[in-house]
Amino acid sequence: MIRYLKRGKDVQVRSEDDAKVRQTVEGIVRDIEARGDEAVREYSRKFDNWDPADFRMSQADIEAARKSLSAREIEDIAFAQKQVRNFAQIQRDSMKDVEVETYPGVVLGHKHIPVNAVGCYIPGGKYPLLASAHMSVLTAKVAGVKRVLSTAPPYQGKPHPAIVTAMSMAGADEILVLGGVQAVVAMAIGTPSIAPVDMLVGPGNMFVAEAKRQLYGRVGIDLFAGPTETLVIADESVDGEMCAVDLLGQAEHGPTSPAILLTNSEKLARSTMAEVERQLKILPTAAIAAQSWADYGEVIVCDTEAEMLKMADEIASEHVQVMTRDPDYFLANMTNYGALFLGPRTNVSFGDKVIGTNHTLPTNKNARYTGGLWVGKFLKTCTYQRVLTDEASATMGEYCSRLCHMENFAGHGEQANLRVRRYGTRSEVPWYQPVPAKD
């Protein structure tokens, strides 16, 4: 039996909130389409109180930001980027171009072609999320993207030096100090001062996520991402303190970030709830985490691991922290998740910041049909075909002609018939009257 000890906001309330966000973003998109740089600058002043002479950073500006960091800070950024680059390169190396003769005289193949231009959004208004530079800029560069435009909002009235340094070290070709919907729209559709990109990636708040959703189709995107989600699956092999830490560690992202405990122990569930309340009294980010926990936190108790598995796949959470006696049971059987963190020695924060996997992951149950950002997202797998012999062309043509006749596609059929006439030696007449051959 599955029972809730705590539930989050009603789905209808969440839908109403989403509708308000949609309307706001639609207005901004239309305005930037109409007024370009003027509108971008106006929204930057309005939302970020930021109105520089140029949103684009010069090389001197970038060097100054780097020099303001300590050697330890630069070393820490470099360490994290080394882990991310290493795993991204392993992923890239696993993707092979192929070319094979699938039928005598017929060669088929595919190539992995990098997207030409990518815009990376790095959140930084509330928290300077420099890790997103590793995850987006660096991964795009490993994939072979030629032009990477990276942007982050100002932090406390100026560019955040660690974010700027991380973007530069990751390989960004252009760096903007521009945030919010205005940054995403400007990169996607272009303005007189900002050349457009082919794809948008990176996390952001609900407005940024909605802007990417509305712009999808004009440009590609990594995925539809909403507020950060975490699911902790636990049994009595761990304690309430650890569960509470892992829940609140993600709830602090924002006031709409779901944090869910799924357990087969009511004792652990109640202990965790008590620990959450205790930790909220001392957590520096408690104001945000407490609202998130109150409105979106849930505690679910099941009787068996099988029930926990079923519930976890229904939730399809972005992050899934598994702290049970047999975490491999969930690795072997779960199908819907953004990323798994197996055992108490790891946690979501490792994945967010340093361990090497990508932290841009599907939310809002989108893990049912997609994984997260990885090097393959920046690659287009494009097929090609080559027919080497007259015999192969005529054979394919005869089959194609008859199949086109079944679909009533006369023009398609004539493409096939022409090859039969030109390259074939057989005397079969096409199934329908072809266009007369040219003398």
C-alpha positions as CSV (number, residue, x, y, z in Angstrom):
1,M,0.0,0.0,0.0
2,I,1.3,3.5,-0.9
3,R,0.4,6.3,1.5
4,Y,1.4,10.0,1.7
5,L,2.5,11.5,5.0
6,K,3.0,14.8,3.3
7,R,1.8,16.2,-0.1
8,G,2.7,19.2,-2.2
9,K,0.6,21.8,-4.0
10,D,-2.4,20.7,-6.0
11,V,-1.7,20.1,-9.7
12,Q,-4.4,22.7,-10.6
13,V,-2.6,25.4,-8.6
14,R,0.7,24.5,-10.4
15,S,-1.1,24.8,-13.8
16,E,-2.4,28.3,-12.9
17,D,1.1,29.4,-12.0
18,D,2.4,28.0,-15.3
19,A,-0.2,29.9,-17.3
20,K,0.9,33.2,-15.8
21,V,4.5,32.5,-16.7
22,R,3.5,31.7,-20.3
23,Q,1.7,35.0,-20.7
24,T,4.7,37.0,-19.4
25,V,7.2,35.3,-21.6
26,E,5.0,35.6,-24.7
27,G,4.9,39.3,-24.3
28,I,8.7,39.6,-23.9
29,V,9.3,37.4,-27.0
30,R,7.0,39.6,-29.1
31,D,8.6,42.8,-27.9
32,I,12.2,41.7,-28.6
33,E,11.1,40.5,-32.0
34,A,9.7,44.0,-32.7
35,R,12.3,46.2,-31.1
36,G,15.5,44.1,-30.9
37,D,18.4,45.5,-28.9
38,E,16.3,48.4,-27.5
39,A,13.9,45.9,-25.9
40,V,16.7,43.7,-24.6
41,R,18.3,46.7,-22.9
42,E,15.0,47.8,-21.5
43,Y,14.3,44.4,-19.9
44,S,17.9,44.2,-18.6
45,R,17.4,47.5,-16.8
46,K,14.0,46.5,-15.5
47,F,14.8,43.0,-14.2
48,D,18.5,43.2,-13.4
49,N,19.2,46.9,-13.1
50,W,21.9,46.3,-15.6
51,D,22.7,48.7,-18.5
52,P,26.3,48.5,-19.6
53,A,27.7,50.1,-22.7
54,D,28.1,46.6,-24.2
55,F,26.6,43.4,-23.0
56,R,29.6,41.5,-24.6
57,M,32.7,41.2,-22.5
58,S,36.1,42.1,-24.0
59,Q,39.1,39.9,-23.6
60,A,40.5,42.4,-21.2
61,D,37.3,42.2,-19.1
62,I,37.6,38.4,-19.1
63,E,41.2,38.5,-18.0
64,A,40.4,40.9,-15.2
65,A,37.7,38.6,-13.9
66,R,40.2,35.7,-13.9
67,K,42.8,37.7,-12.0
68,S,40.3,38.6,-9.3
69,L,40.1,34.9,-8.3
70,S,42.5,33.1,-6.0
71,A,44.8,30.3,-7.3
72,R,42.7,27.8,-5.3
73,E,39.4,29.0,-6.9
74,I,40.9,28.6,-10.4
75,E,42.3,25.2,-9.5
76,D,38.9,24.0,-8.2
77,I,37.2,25.2,-11.4
78,A,39.9,23.4,-13.5
79,F,39.4,20.2,-11.5
80,A,35.7,20.2,-12.1
81,Q,36.1,20.9,-15.8
82,K,38.6,18.1,-16.1
83,Q,36.1,15.6,-14.8
84,V,33.3,16.9,-17.0
85,R,35.6,17.0,-20.1
86,N,36.9,13.5,-19.5
87,F,33.4,12.0,-19.3
88,A,32.1,14.0,-22.3
89,Q,35.1,12.9,-24.4
90,I,34.4,9.3,-23.4
91,Q,30.8,9.8,-24.6
92,R,31.9,11.4,-27.8
93,D,34.4,8.6,-28.5
94,S,31.5,6.1,-28.1
95,M,29.7,7.6,-31.1
96,K,31.1,6.3,-34.3
97,D,30.4,7.3,-37.9
98,V,29.3,4.3,-39.9
99,E,29.4,3.2,-43.6
100,V,28.3,-0.2,-44.7
101,E,27.3,-2.1,-47.8
102,T,23.8,-3.2,-46.8
103,Y,22.9,-4.8,-50.2
104,P,25.2,-5.6,-53.1
105,G,26.0,-2.2,-54.6
106,V,24.2,-0.2,-51.9
107,V,26.2,1.8,-49.3
108,L,24.5,3.5,-46.4
109,G,26.1,5.5,-43.6
110,H,25.7,8.2,-41.0
111,K,27.9,11.0,-39.7
112,H,27.7,12.8,-36.4
113,I,27.8,16.5,-37.3
114,P,28.2,19.2,-34.6
115,V,25.6,22.0,-34.5
116,N,27.3,25.2,-35.8
117,A,26.3,27.7,-33.1
118,V,25.0,27.2,-29.6
119,G,23.8,29.6,-27.0
120,C,24.5,28.6,-23.4
121,Y,22.5,30.2,-20.5
122,I,24.3,30.1,-17.2
123,P,22.0,31.0,-14.2
124,G,23.5,33.5,-11.8
125,G,21.0,36.0,-10.5
126,K,20.4,34.4,-7.2
127,Y,23.1,31.8,-7.1
128,P,26.3,32.1,-9.3
129,L,25.9,28.7,-10.9
130,L,29.3,28.5,-12.5
131,A,29.0,24.7,-12.8
132,S,26.6,25.2,-15.6
133,A,29.4,26.6,-17.7
134,H,31.2,23.3,-17.5
135,M,28.1,21.4,-18.3
136,S,27.0,23.4,-21.4
137,V,30.0,25.3,-22.8
138,L,32.6,22.6,-22.3
139,T,30.4,19.8,-23.5
140,A,29.5,21.7,-26.6
141,K,33.2,22.3,-27.3
142,V,34.0,18.6,-26.8
143,A,31.2,17.8,-29.4
144,G,33.0,20.1,-31.9
145,V,30.6,23.1,-31.9
146,K,32.4,26.0,-33.7
147,R,30.7,29.0,-32.1
148,V,29.6,28.9,-28.5
149,L,27.9,32.0,-27.1
150,S,27.6,32.0,-23.4
151,T,25.7,34.4,-21.1
152,A,25.0,34.9,-17.5
153,P,23.1,37.7,-15.6
154,P,25.0,40.2,-13.5
155,Y,25.4,39.2,-9.9
156,Q,25.0,41.9,-7.3
157,G,25.4,44.6,-10.0
158,K,28.4,43.2,-11.9
159,P,29.7,40.2,-13.8
160,H,30.4,37.3,-11.4
161,P,34.2,36.7,-11.8
162,A,33.9,32.9,-11.2
163,I,31.2,32.5,-13.8
164,V,33.1,34.5,-16.3
165,T,36.3,32.5,-15.6
166,A,34.5,29.2,-15.9
167,M,32.9,30.2,-19.2
168,S,36.3,31.3,-20.6
169,M,38.1,28.2,-19.3
170,A,35.4,26.0,-20.8
171,G,36.1,27.5,-24.2
172,A,33.3,30.0,-24.8
173,D,33.9,32.0,-28.0
174,E,31.7,35.0,-26.9
175,I,30.6,35.9,-23.4
176,L,27.7,38.2,-22.6
177,V,26.6,39.6,-19.2
178,L,22.9,39.4,-19.8
179,G,20.2,37.4,-18.0
180,G,16.7,36.2,-18.0
181,V,14.2,35.8,-20.8
182,Q,15.8,38.7,-22.7
183,A,19.1,36.8,-23.0
184,V,17.5,33.6,-24.2
185,V,15.3,35.4,-26.8
186,A,18.2,37.6,-28.0
187,M,20.4,34.5,-28.6
188,A,17.6,32.6,-30.3
189,I,16.3,35.2,-32.8
190,G,19.3,37.5,-32.9
191,T,19.5,41.3,-32.7
192,P,21.6,43.8,-34.6
193,S,24.3,43.3,-31.9
194,I,23.9,39.6,-31.2
195,A,24.1,37.0,-34.0
196,P,21.6,34.2,-33.6
197,V,22.4,30.6,-32.6
198,D,21.0,27.3,-33.8
199,M,20.5,25.8,-30.4
200,L,19.8,26.9,-26.8
201,V,21.0,24.9,-23.8
202,G,21.3,25.4,-20.0
203,P,19.1,25.5,-17.0
204,G,17.2,28.5,-15.7
205,N,14.3,29.7,-13.7
206,M,10.7,29.1,-14.8
207,F,10.7,32.1,-17.1
208,V,13.9,31.0,-18.8
209,A,12.6,27.5,-19.2
210,E,9.3,28.8,-20.6
211,A,11.2,31.0,-23.1
212,K,13.1,28.0,-24.4
213,R,9.9,26.1,-24.7
214,Q,8.3,28.9,-26.8
215,L,11.4,29.3,-28.9
216,Y,11.7,25.6,-29.7
217,G,11.3,25.0,-33.4
218,R,13.0,28.3,-34.3
219,V,16.1,26.8,-32.6
220,G,16.9,23.5,-31.0
221,I,17.0,23.1,-27.3
222,D,18.6,20.6,-24.9
223,L,15.3,19.7,-23.2
224,F,12.3,21.2,-21.5
225,A,13.5,21.9,-18.0
226,G,11.6,23.3,-15.1
227,P,12.5,23.8,-11.4
228,T,15.0,21.4,-9.9
229,E,13.5,18.1,-8.6
230,T,14.9,15.5,-6.3
231,L,13.7,12.1,-5.2
232,V,15.3,10.3,-2.3
233,I,14.6,6.6,-2.2
234,A,15.7,5.2,1.2
235,D,15.3,2.4,3.6
236,E,16.5,2.0,7.2
237,S,20.1,1.4,6.1
238,V,20.4,5.2,6.3
239,D,19.1,7.8,8.8
240,G,16.8,10.8,8.8
241,E,19.7,13.3,9.0
242,M,21.2,12.1,5.7
243,C,17.8,12.0,4.0
244,A,16.9,15.5,5.2
245,V,20.3,16.9,4.0
246,D,19.8,15.4,0.5
247,L,16.2,16.8,0.3
248,L,17.0,20.3,1.5
249,G,20.2,20.4,-0.6
250,Q,18.0,20.6,-3.7
251,A,15.0,22.4,-2.2
252,E,17.2,25.4,-1.7
253,H,17.3,25.9,-5.5
254,G,14.1,27.7,-5.5
255,P,10.6,28.0,-3.9
256,T,9.0,25.7,-6.5
257,S,11.6,22.8,-6.4
258,P,10.0,19.5,-5.5
259,A,11.8,17.4,-3.0
260,I,10.3,13.9,-2.3
261,L,11.2,11.1,0.1
262,L,10.1,7.6,-1.0
263,T,10.7,5.0,1.6
264,N,9.4,1.6,2.9
265,S,10.0,2.7,6.5
266,E,7.5,4.9,8.3
267,K,10.0,5.3,11.1
268,L,12.5,6.7,8.7
269,A,9.9,8.9,7.1
270,R,8.9,10.5,10.3
271,S,12.5,10.9,11.4
272,T,13.3,12.6,8.2
273,M,10.4,15.0,8.5
274,A,11.6,15.9,12.0
275,E,15.2,16.4,10.7
276,V,14.0,18.7,8.0
277,E,12.3,21.0,10.5
278,R,15.4,20.9,12.7
279,Q,17.8,21.7,9.8
280,L,15.6,24.5,8.5
281,K,16.3,26.4,11.7
282,I,20.0,26.5,10.9
283,L,20.3,26.3,7.1
284,P,21.5,29.6,5.7
285,T,19.2,29.2,2.7
286,A,16.2,28.2,4.8
287,A,13.9,30.9,3.6
288,I,13.9,29.4,0.1
289,A,14.2,25.8,1.2
290,A,11.4,26.1,3.7
291,Q,8.9,27.5,1.1
292,S,9.9,24.8,-1.3
293,W,9.4,22.0,1.3
294,A,6.1,23.5,2.5
295,D,4.6,23.8,-1.0
296,Y,6.3,21.0,-3.0
297,G,7.8,18.6,-0.5
298,E,6.3,15.1,-0.3
299,V,6.8,12.0,1.9
300,I,5.6,8.7,0.5
301,V,5.6,5.4,2.4
302,C,5.4,2.1,0.6
303,D,5.3,-1.5,1.9
304,T,7.8,-3.0,-0.6
305,E,10.7,-2.2,-2.9
306,A,8.5,-3.2,-5.8
307,E,6.0,-0.5,-4.8
308,M,8.8,2.0,-4.4
309,L,10.1,1.2,-7.9
310,K,6.6,1.6,-9.4
311,M,6.2,4.9,-7.6
312,A,9.6,6.2,-8.6
313,D,9.0,5.5,-12.3
314,E,5.6,7.4,-12.0
315,I,7.3,10.4,-10.4
316,A,10.1,10.3,-13.1
317,S,12.3,12.7,-11.1
318,E,15.2,14.7,-12.4
319,H,17.6,13.6,-9.6
320,V,17.1,10.2,-7.9
321,Q,19.2,9.6,-4.8
322,V,19.1,5.8,-3.9
323,M,20.1,4.9,-0.4
324,T,18.9,1.4,0.1
325,R,20.6,-1.9,1.0
326,D,20.5,-2.9,-2.7
327,P,20.7,0.3,-4.8
328,D,21.5,-1.8,-7.9
329,Y,17.9,-3.1,-7.8
330,F,16.8,0.4,-8.9
331,L,19.7,0.8,-11.4
332,A,18.6,-2.5,-13.0
333,N,14.9,-1.8,-13.0
334,M,14.1,1.9,-13.0
335,T,13.3,3.4,-16.5
336,N,12.3,7.0,-15.8
337,Y,14.9,9.3,-14.2
338,G,17.3,12.1,-15.2
339,A,20.3,10.8,-13.2
340,L,20.8,8.2,-10.5
341,F,23.0,8.6,-7.5
342,L,23.6,5.2,-6.0
343,G,24.4,4.7,-2.4
344,P,25.1,7.1,0.5
345,R,28.7,7.9,-0.5
346,T,27.4,9.9,-3.5
347,N,24.8,12.6,-3.7
348,V,23.1,15.0,-6.2
349,S,25.5,17.8,-5.3
350,F,28.4,15.8,-6.6
351,G,26.6,15.5,-9.9
352,D,25.7,19.1,-9.9
353,K,29.2,20.4,-9.4
354,V,32.1,18.1,-9.9
355,I,31.9,14.4,-10.5
356,G,31.7,14.6,-14.3
357,T,28.2,13.7,-15.4
358,N,26.0,16.5,-16.7
359,H,23.7,18.3,-14.4
360,T,21.2,19.6,-17.0
361,L,18.5,17.0,-16.7
362,P,14.8,16.4,-17.6
363,T,12.1,17.6,-15.2
364,N,8.3,17.6,-15.1
365,K,8.2,13.9,-15.9
366,N,10.1,14.4,-19.1
367,A,12.4,11.6,-18.1
368,R,9.8,9.3,-19.5
369,Y,11.1,10.1,-23.0
370,T,14.5,11.8,-22.7
371,G,17.7,11.8,-20.9
372,G,19.7,14.9,-19.9
373,L,22.2,17.1,-21.7
374,W,25.3,15.2,-23.0
375,V,27.7,15.5,-25.8
376,G,25.3,13.7,-28.2
377,K,22.8,16.5,-27.9
378,F,25.1,18.8,-29.8
379,L,25.5,16.4,-32.7
380,K,23.2,15.8,-35.6
381,T,23.2,12.2,-36.7
382,C,22.8,12.6,-40.5
383,T,22.4,9.7,-42.9
384,Y,23.6,9.3,-46.5
385,Q,23.4,6.7,-49.2
386,R,25.3,5.8,-52.3
387,V,24.4,3.3,-55.1
388,L,27.5,1.9,-56.7
389,T,26.2,-0.3,-59.6
390,D,23.7,-0.3,-62.4
391,E,22.2,-3.6,-61.1
392,A,21.6,-2.2,-57.6
393,S,20.0,1.0,-58.9
394,A,17.6,-1.0,-61.2
395,T,16.7,-3.5,-58.5
396,M,15.9,-0.8,-56.0
397,G,14.0,1.1,-58.7
398,E,11.8,-1.9,-59.5
399,Y,10.8,-2.4,-55.8
400,C,10.4,1.3,-55.3
401,S,8.2,1.7,-58.3
402,R,5.8,-1.0,-57.1
403,L,5.7,0.4,-53.6
404,C,5.0,3.9,-54.9
405,H,2.2,2.6,-57.0
406,M,0.6,1.2,-53.8
407,E,0.7,4.7,-52.3
408,N,-0.5,6.5,-55.5
409,F,2.7,8.5,-55.6
410,A,3.2,8.8,-59.4
411,G,6.1,11.4,-59.1
412,H,8.0,9.3,-56.6
413,G,7.4,6.3,-58.8
414,E,8.8,8.0,-61.9
415,Q,12.0,8.8,-60.0
416,A,12.4,5.0,-59.6
417,N,11.2,4.2,-63.2
418,L,13.8,6.5,-64.7
419,R,16.6,4.5,-63.0
420,V,15.1,1.2,-64.2
421,R,15.1,2.5,-67.7
422,R,18.6,4.0,-67.6
423,Y,20.4,1.3,-65.6
424,G,18.2,-1.9,-65.9
425,T,18.5,-4.8,-68.3
426,R,15.1,-6.3,-67.5
427,S,12.1,-5.9,-69.7
428,E,9.4,-5.5,-67.0
429,V,6.9,-2.6,-67.7
430,P,6.3,-0.4,-64.6
431,W,2.9,-0.9,-62.9
432,Y,1.6,2.4,-64.2
433,Q,2.2,4.5,-67.2
434,P,5.5,6.4,-66.8
435,V,6.4,9.8,-68.1
436,P,7.6,9.2,-71.6
437,A,11.4,8.9,-71.9
438,K,13.2,11.7,-73.4
439,D,14.5,11.0,-76.9
